[in-house]
Amino acid sequence: MKKQRSILVILTIIPFICTCVLIYLWQSASAPAITYFQEDTKTGFRGTGTELELISQKTRDSYDILWKSGSVSEKDVYLRQDVTILFDNGRLYGIKTKWKEDNSTIKMKEKITGEDSNYYQAISYHHGEVHYPNNRITSIQQMTYDQLYVIDSPNTDLQSFKKAETHDEYEWEHLLGHTTEQQLSYSWNQLMNHFQINKDAYTAVPLTALEKYSHEPLPSFTQQQTNQIIGQLWEGIYQNYVIPFISAESQSETLASFVPVILFDKQKNHLIVLYEINGKKKRLIQQYPDF
């Protein structure tokens, strides 16, 4: 009788433990969708930032970089969420995202290891969902960006810079920038040819250059209209580019990708995001709001 009771207890506990583990894994791997709401005029961010920093030479052939992103809103809001995306010579290196409820502060930090000379670029999107009485919801948003050239050559000491100041740095900036640009141009042209897109009808902007529209309006739009277009663009990027990476990472899979390119329609009707994931060509089309 005792033996049967023990077996019954074990059979009861095991499903409970499994359920708890599954819930933990689901919560760790998932995050709420980023949703753009009307821009909040009463609150915003106290501070936002993205930073790449060379911190040490790990071995003779490798080094460590600190990749940081964070933001602080002026007050606790219903949902705070940030995403930061890192590219290495135009190739996707990694994506990090973090969210908190009823909070103001998001901080993300990771130490990564690199080899050889590389051009690192990181862009982050900082977002907050603000809830008011009577089911009124607004949002706050900001983008930040940083870049880092790391020179790891047999002929020189390990060094890094963000913007060239010396003759040698200008040469490395040109070499690494040109190599990255060539690789991306080839990838983007392949995508445009695949989807039969007339490049002359669009203004092409790499995802890594999107941050300038935090303080500069898109051609023929106001800054307020630009903010809405960019906010809704990040909705699509998060859903179609960020989430697949997070899902794959939770399953220990690796995704290969290049910097996506955003094509802004010169007729002011829509935008297109072109990108690849593991060689599969993808296209996201978003219509502009009816301003």
Contacts in CASP RR format, 6 or more apart in sequence:
PFRMAT RR
TARGET T0000
AUTHOR 0000-0000-0000
METHOD contacts of the structure
MODEL  1
MKKQRSILVILTIIPFICTCVLIYLWQSASAPAITYFQEDTKTGFRGTGT
ELELISQKTRDSYDILWKSGSVSEKDVYLRQDVTILFDNGRLYGIKTKWK
EDNSTIKMKEKITGEDSNYYQAISYHHGEVHYPNNRITSIQQMTYDQLYV
IDSPNTDLQSFKKAETHDEYEWEHLLGHTTEQQLSYSWNQLMNHFQINKD
AYTAVPLTALEKYSHEPLPSFTQQQTNQIIGQLWEGIYQNYVIPFISAES
QSETLASFVPVILFDKQKNHLIVLYEINGKKKRLIQQYPDF
25 250 0 8 1.000
28 250 0 8 1.000
29 246 0 8 1.000
29 247 0 8 1.000
29 250 0 8 1.000
30 246 0 8 1.000
31 81 0 8 1.000
31 97 0 8 1.000
31 98 0 8 1.000
31 99 0 8 1.000
31 246 0 8 1.000
32 79 0 8 1.000
32 81 0 8 1.000
32 99 0 8 1.000
33 235 0 8 1.000
33 238 0 8 1.000
33 239 0 8 1.000
34 81 0 8 1.000
34 83 0 8 1.000
34 125 0 8 1.000
34 127 0 8 1.000
34 234 0 8 1.000
34 235 0 8 1.000
34 238 0 8 1.000
34 239 0 8 1.000
35 129 0 8 1.000
35 139 0 8 1.000
35 235 0 8 1.000
36 139 0 8 1.000
36 141 0 8 1.000
36 228 0 8 1.000
36 231 0 8 1.000
36 232 0 8 1.000
36 234 0 8 1.000
36 235 0 8 1.000
37 129 0 8 1.000
37 130 0 8 1.000
37 137 0 8 1.000
37 138 0 8 1.000
37 139 0 8 1.000
38 138 0 8 1.000
38 139 0 8 1.000
39 138 0 8 1.000
39 139 0 8 1.000
39 140 0 8 1.000
39 141 0 8 1.000
39 224 0 8 1.000
39 227 0 8 1.000
39 228 0 8 1.000
40 130 0 8 1.000
40 138 0 8 1.000
40 139 0 8 1.000
40 140 0 8 1.000
41 138 0 8 1.000
43 73 0 8 1.000
43 74 0 8 1.000
43 75 0 8 1.000
43 77 0 8 1.000
43 130 0 8 1.000
43 140 0 8 1.000
44 73 0 8 1.000
44 74 0 8 1.000
44 140 0 8 1.000
45 71 0 8 1.000
45 72 0 8 1.000
45 73 0 8 1.000
45 74 0 8 1.000
45 126 0 8 1.000
45 140 0 8 1.000
45 142 0 8 1.000
46 72 0 8 1.000
46 73 0 8 1.000
46 74 0 8 1.000
46 104 0 8 1.000
47 71 0 8 1.000
47 72 0 8 1.000
48 70 0 8 1.000
48 71 0 8 1.000
48 72 0 8 1.000
48 124 0 8 1.000
48 126 0 8 1.000
48 142 0 8 1.000
48 144 0 8 1.000
49 68 0 8 1.000
49 69 0 8 1.000
49 70 0 8 1.000
49 71 0 8 1.000
49 124 0 8 1.000
49 126 0 8 1.000
49 144 0 8 1.000
49 146 0 8 1.000
50 68 0 8 1.000
50 69 0 8 1.000
50 70 0 8 1.000
50 84 0 8 1.000
50 122 0 8 1.000
50 123 0 8 1.000
50 124 0 8 1.000
50 144 0 8 1.000
50 145 0 8 1.000
50 146 0 8 1.000
51 66 0 8 1.000
51 67 0 8 1.000
51 68 0 8 1.000
51 69 0 8 1.000
51 146 0 8 1.000
52 65 0 8 1.000
52 66 0 8 1.000
52 67 0 8 1.000
52 68 0 8 1.000
52 86 0 8 1.000
52 120 0 8 1.000
52 122 0 8 1.000
52 146 0 8 1.000
52 147 0 8 1.000
52 148 0 8 1.000
52 162 0 8 1.000
53 65 0 8 1.000
53 66 0 8 1.000
53 68 0 8 1.000
53 148 0 8 1.000
53 160 0 8 1.000
54 63 0 8 1.000
54 64 0 8 1.000
54 65 0 8 1.000
54 148 0 8 1.000
54 150 0 8 1.000
54 158 0 8 1.000
54 159 0 8 1.000
54 160 0 8 1.000
55 64 0 8 1.000
55 65 0 8 1.000
55 66 0 8 1.000
55 111 0 8 1.000
56 63 0 8 1.000
56 64 0 8 1.000
57 63 0 8 1.000
57 64 0 8 1.000
57 158 0 8 1.000
58 64 0 8 1.000
58 113 0 8 1.000
61 115 0 8 1.000
61 152 0 8 1.000
62 113 0 8 1.000
62 114 0 8 1.000
62 115 0 8 1.000
63 113 0 8 1.000
63 114 0 8 1.000
63 115 0 8 1.000
63 150 0 8 1.000
63 152 0 8 1.000
63 158 0 8 1.000
64 111 0 8 1.000
64 112 0 8 1.000
64 113 0 8 1.000
64 114 0 8 1.000
65 111 0 8 1.000
65 112 0 8 1.000
65 113 0 8 1.000
65 114 0 8 1.000
65 120 0 8 1.000
65 148 0 8 1.000
65 150 0 8 1.000
66 109 0 8 1.000
66 110 0 8 1.000
66 111 0 8 1.000
67 84 0 8 1.000
67 86 0 8 1.000
67 96 0 8 1.000
67 109 0 8 1.000
67 110 0 8 1.000
67 111 0 8 1.000
67 112 0 8 1.000
67 122 0 8 1.000
68 107 0 8 1.000
68 108 0 8 1.000
68 109 0 8 1.000
68 110 0 8 1.000
69 82 0 8 1.000
69 84 0 8 1.000
69 96 0 8 1.000
69 108 0 8 1.000
69 109 0 8 1.000
69 122 0 8 1.000
69 124 0 8 1.000
69 144 0 8 1.000
70 82 0 8 1.000
70 84 0 8 1.000
70 105 0 8 1.000
70 106 0 8 1.000
70 107 0 8 1.000
70 108 0 8 1.000
70 124 0 8 1.000
70 126 0 8 1.000
71 80 0 8 1.000
71 82 0 8 1.000
71 105 0 8 1.000
71 106 0 8 1.000
71 124 0 8 1.000
71 126 0 8 1.000
71 142 0 8 1.000
71 144 0 8 1.000
72 104 0 8 1.000
72 105 0 8 1.000
72 106 0 8 1.000
73 80 0 8 1.000
73 104 0 8 1.000
73 105 0 8 1.000
73 128 0 8 1.000
73 140 0 8 1.000
74 104 0 8 1.000
75 104 0 8 1.000
76 102 0 8 1.000
76 103 0 8 1.000
76 104 0 8 1.000
77 102 0 8 1.000
77 103 0 8 1.000
77 104 0 8 1.000
77 128 0 8 1.000
77 129 0 8 1.000
77 130 0 8 1.000
77 131 0 8 1.000
77 140 0 8 1.000
78 101 0 8 1.000
78 102 0 8 1.000
78 128 0 8 1.000
78 129 0 8 1.000
78 130 0 8 1.000
78 131 0 8 1.000
78 137 0 8 1.000
79 99 0 8 1.000
79 100 0 8 1.000
79 101 0 8 1.000
79 128 0 8 1.000
79 129 0 8 1.000
80 99 0 8 1.000
80 100 0 8 1.000
80 101 0 8 1.000
80 103 0 8 1.000
80 104 0 8 1.000
80 105 0 8 1.000
80 106 0 8 1.000
80 127 0 8 1.000
80 128 0 8 1.000
80 129 0 8 1.000
81 97 0 8 1.000
81 98 0 8 1.000
81 99 0 8 1.000
81 100 0 8 1.000
81 106 0 8 1.000
81 127 0 8 1.000
81 128 0 8 1.000
81 129 0 8 1.000
82 97 0 8 1.000
82 98 0 8 1.000
82 99 0 8 1.000
82 106 0 8 1.000
82 108 0 8 1.000
82 124 0 8 1.000
82 125 0 8 1.000
82 126 0 8 1.000
82 127 0 8 1.000
83 95 0 8 1.000
83 96 0 8 1.000
83 97 0 8 1.000
83 124 0 8 1.000
83 125 0 8 1.000
83 238 0 8 1.000
83 242 0 8 1.000
84 95 0 8 1.000
84 96 0 8 1.000
84 97 0 8 1.000
84 108 0 8 1.000
84 122 0 8 1.000
84 123 0 8 1.000
84 124 0 8 1.000
84 125 0 8 1.000
85 92 0 8 1.000
85 94 0 8 1.000
85 95 0 8 1.000
85 122 0 8 1.000
85 123 0 8 1.000
85 124 0 8 1.000
85 207 0 8 1.000
85 242 0 8 1.000
86 92 0 8 1.000
86 93 0 8 1.000
86 94 0 8 1.000
86 95 0 8 1.000
86 112 0 8 1.000
86 120 0 8 1.000
86 121 0 8 1.000
86 122 0 8 1.000
87 93 0 8 1.000
87 120 0 8 1.000
87 121 0 8 1.000
87 122 0 8 1.000
87 208 0 8 1.000
87 258 0 8 1.000
87 259 0 8 1.000
88 118 0 8 1.000
88 119 0 8 1.000
88 120 0 8 1.000
89 118 0 8 1.000
89 119 0 8 1.000
89 176 0 8 1.000
89 179 0 8 1.000
89 180 0 8 1.000
89 183 0 8 1.000
90 119 0 8 1.000
90 121 0 8 1.000
90 180 0 8 1.000
90 183 0 8 1.000
90 184 0 8 1.000
90 208 0 8 1.000
90 258 0 8 1.000
90 259 0 8 1.000
91 183 0 8 1.000
91 256 0 8 1.000
91 257 0 8 1.000
91 258 0 8 1.000
92 245 0 8 1.000
92 255 0 8 1.000
92 256 0 8 1.000
92 257 0 8 1.000
92 258 0 8 1.000
92 259 0 8 1.000
93 112 0 8 1.000
93 120 0 8 1.000
94 245 0 8 1.000
95 242 0 8 1.000
95 245 0 8 1.000
95 246 0 8 1.000
95 249 0 8 1.000
96 108 0 8 1.000
96 110 0 8 1.000
97 238 0 8 1.000
97 242 0 8 1.000
97 246 0 8 1.000
98 106 0 8 1.000
98 107 0 8 1.000
98 108 0 8 1.000
99 106 0 8 1.000
100 106 0 8 1.000
106 126 0 8 1.000
114 150 0 8 1.000
115 152 0 8 1.000
116 152 0 8 1.000
117 149 0 8 1.000
117 150 0 8 1.000
117 151 0 8 1.000
117 152 0 8 1.000
117 153 0 8 1.000
117 172 0 8 1.000
117 176 0 8 1.000
118 149 0 8 1.000
118 150 0 8 1.000
118 152 0 8 1.000
118 176 0 8 1.000
119 147 0 8 1.000
119 148 0 8 1.000
119 149 0 8 1.000
119 176 0 8 1.000
119 177 0 8 1.000
119 179 0 8 1.000
119 180 0 8 1.000
120 147 0 8 1.000
120 148 0 8 1.000
120 149 0 8 1.000
120 150 0 8 1.000
121 145 0 8 1.000
121 146 0 8 1.000
121 147 0 8 1.000
121 208 0 8 1.000
121 259 0 8 1.000
122 145 0 8 1.000
122 146 0 8 1.000
122 147 0 8 1.000
123 143 0 8 1.000
123 144 0 8 1.000
123 145 0 8 1.000
123 207 0 8 1.000
123 208 0 8 1.000
123 210 0 8 1.000
123 211 0 8 1.000
124 143 0 8 1.000
124 144 0 8 1.000
124 145 0 8 1.000
125 141 0 8 1.000
125 142 0 8 1.000
125 143 0 8 1.000
125 234 0 8 1.000
125 237 0 8 1.000
125 238 0 8 1.000
126 141 0 8 1.000
126 142 0 8 1.000
126 143 0 8 1.000
126 144 0 8 1.000
127 139 0 8 1.000
127 140 0 8 1.000
127 141 0 8 1.000
127 234 0 8 1.000
128 139 0 8 1.000
128 140 0 8 1.000
128 141 0 8 1.000
129 137 0 8 1.000
129 139 0 8 1.000
130 137 0 8 1.000
130 138 0 8 1.000
130 139 0 8 1.000
130 140 0 8 1.000
131 137 0 8 1.000
132 138 0 8 1.000
141 227 0 8 1.000
141 230 0 8 1.000
141 231 0 8 1.000
141 234 0 8 1.000
142 214 0 8 1.000
143 210 0 8 1.000
143 211 0 8 1.000
143 213 0 8 1.000
143 214 0 8 1.000
143 230 0 8 1.000
144 211 0 8 1.000
144 214 0 8 1.000
145 208 0 8 1.000
145 211 0 8 1.000
146 162 0 8 1.000
147 162 0 8 1.000
147 208 0 8 1.000
148 160 0 8 1.000
148 161 0 8 1.000
148 162 0 8 1.000
149 160 0 8 1.000
149 161 0 8 1.000
149 162 0 8 1.000
149 164 0 8 1.000
149 169 0 8 1.000
149 172 0 8 1.000
149 173 0 8 1.000
149 176 0 8 1.000
150 158 0 8 1.000
150 159 0 8 1.000
150 160 0 8 1.000
151 158 0 8 1.000
151 159 0 8 1.000
151 160 0 8 1.000
151 161 0 8 1.000
151 172 0 8 1.000
152 158 0 8 1.000
156 168 0 8 1.000
161 169 0 8 1.000
161 173 0 8 1.000
163 173 0 8 1.000
164 170 0 8 1.000
164 172 0 8 1.000
164 173 0 8 1.000
183 258 0 8 1.000
184 206 0 8 1.000
184 258 0 8 1.000
184 259 0 8 1.000
184 261 0 8 1.000
187 258 0 8 1.000
187 276 0 8 1.000
188 204 0 8 1.000
188 261 0 8 1.000
188 274 0 8 1.000
190 281 0 8 1.000
191 197 0 8 1.000
191 261 0 8 1.000
191 274 0 8 1.000
191 275 0 8 1.000
191 276 0 8 1.000
191 281 0 8 1.000
191 283 0 8 1.000
192 199 0 8 1.000
192 274 0 8 1.000
194 281 0 8 1.000
195 272 0 8 1.000
195 274 0 8 1.000
195 281 0 8 1.000
195 283 0 8 1.000
197 263 0 8 1.000
197 272 0 8 1.000
197 274 0 8 1.000
199 263 0 8 1.000
201 265 0 8 1.000
201 266 0 8 1.000
201 267 0 8 1.000
202 263 0 8 1.000
202 264 0 8 1.000
202 265 0 8 1.000
202 266 0 8 1.000
202 272 0 8 1.000
203 219 0 8 1.000
203 263 0 8 1.000
203 264 0 8 1.000
203 266 0 8 1.000
204 261 0 8 1.000
204 262 0 8 1.000
204 263 0 8 1.000
204 264 0 8 1.000
205 261 0 8 1.000
205 262 0 8 1.000
205 263 0 8 1.000
205 264 0 8 1.000
206 259 0 8 1.000
206 260 0 8 1.000
206 261 0 8 1.000
206 262 0 8 1.000
207 237 0 8 1.000
207 259 0 8 1.000
207 260 0 8 1.000
207 261 0 8 1.000
207 262 0 8 1.000
208 259 0 8 1.000
210 230 0 8 1.000
210 233 0 8 1.000
210 262 0 8 1.000
213 226 0 8 1.000
213 230 0 8 1.000
214 230 0 8 1.000
215 223 0 8 1.000
216 223 0 8 1.000
216 226 0 8 1.000
217 223 0 8 1.000
217 225 0 8 1.000
217 226 0 8 1.000
218 225 0 8 1.000
218 226 0 8 1.000
218 229 0 8 1.000
218 264 0 8 1.000
219 264 0 8 1.000
220 268 0 8 1.000
221 229 0 8 1.000
221 268 0 8 1.000
221 291 0 8 1.000
225 289 0 8 1.000
225 291 0 8 1.000
228 289 0 8 1.000
229 271 0 8 1.000
229 288 0 8 1.000
229 289 0 8 1.000
232 286 0 8 1.000
232 289 0 8 1.000
233 262 0 8 1.000
233 271 0 8 1.000
233 273 0 8 1.000
233 286 0 8 1.000
236 273 0 8 1.000
236 284 0 8 1.000
236 286 0 8 1.000
237 260 0 8 1.000
237 273 0 8 1.000
237 284 0 8 1.000
240 273 0 8 1.000
240 282 0 8 1.000
240 284 0 8 1.000
241 257 0 8 1.000
241 260 0 8 1.000
241 273 0 8 1.000
241 275 0 8 1.000
241 277 0 8 1.000
244 255 0 8 1.000
244 277 0 8 1.000
245 255 0 8 1.000
245 257 0 8 1.000
248 254 0 8 1.000
248 255 0 8 1.000
255 277 0 8 1.000
255 278 0 8 1.000
256 276 0 8 1.000
256 277 0 8 1.000
256 278 0 8 1.000
256 279 0 8 1.000
257 275 0 8 1.000
257 276 0 8 1.000
257 277 0 8 1.000
257 278 0 8 1.000
258 275 0 8 1.000
258 276 0 8 1.000
260 273 0 8 1.000
260 274 0 8 1.000
260 275 0 8 1.000
261 273 0 8 1.000
261 274 0 8 1.000
261 275 0 8 1.000
262 271 0 8 1.000
262 272 0 8 1.000
262 273 0 8 1.000
263 271 0 8 1.000
263 272 0 8 1.000
263 273 0 8 1.000
263 274 0 8 1.000
264 271 0 8 1.000
265 271 0 8 1.000
265 272 0 8 1.000
265 288 0 8 1.000
268 288 0 8 1.000
269 287 0 8 1.000
269 288 0 8 1.000
270 285 0 8 1.000
270 286 0 8 1.000
270 287 0 8 1.000
270 288 0 8 1.000
271 285 0 8 1.000
271 286 0 8 1.000
271 288 0 8 1.000
272 283 0 8 1.000
272 284 0 8 1.000
272 285 0 8 1.000
272 286 0 8 1.000
273 283 0 8 1.000
273 284 0 8 1.000
273 286 0 8 1.000
274 281 0 8 1.000
274 282 0 8 1.000
274 283 0 8 1.000
275 282 0 8 1.000
275 284 0 8 1.000
276 282 0 8 1.000
END
